[in-house]
Amino acid sequence: MKKLMIAIMLCLPMAGMAQNQWERPDIQEKKAVKTEKEVTTEDPKYLEGAVPLVNGEVCWTLDLSVPGKNAQQIYDIVLNYLADLVKQENQLEGSSVSLVNKSEHKIAASIKEWLVFKNQFLSLDRAKLFFNLIVECSDNHLKADLRRINYLYEEDRDGGGSHYRAEEWITDEYALNKKKTKFYKAQGKFRKKTIDRKDELFVAIKNVLQ
């Protein structure tokens, strides 16, 4: 009899819940919401077309209008600038203004310098950067080509490090993914820093001619 009474009492709460319209919740699984197509975070200035090929060679050209200055004046100013450039702290042995043509107002500089990717406490990542800068001066105008770009990376490693030609390392074909929206990690840092260095040099030339 006691067992029967206990069973009845245990059923009473459930009956009460039924009278109060308790029921199991109808919980539907949330479907994954499709997000918009992933947007690249890379700066477009470094992406497709940022590294031009001229006859199969990486070459950046500065075509600059210099009103009010003749060929000789432009030549003298740029020659002085380049002579100072090759003496700067980041320059390597052999960096020089290698050839000049005074009569045609042309200058050829062979630049050898450090290209620094990261410089933090106990962490220095850099490569040796080599390139030629060819300058042609005429009345009211300057043309400068930055070309023949090469790198030497991790020279202290066994085997003398890695040698890269720009054409096989920082071009769209080698440095960007198929969609041209992202860099490959190794090549990307070379591409970005080389573009930055090119911009820095071209801006400096513009400034000295103002």
Secondary structure, 3 states (H helix, E strand, C coil): CHHHHHHHHHHHHHHHHHHCCCCCCCCCCCCCCCCCCCCCCCCHHHCCCCCCEECCEEEEEEEEECCCCCHHHHHHHHHHHHHHHCCCCCECCCCEEEEEECCCCEEEEEEEEEEEEEEECCEEEEEEEEEEEEEEEECCEEEEEEEEEEEEECCCCCCCCEEEEHHHCCCHHHHECCCCCCECHHHHHHHHHHHHHHHHHHHHHHHHCC
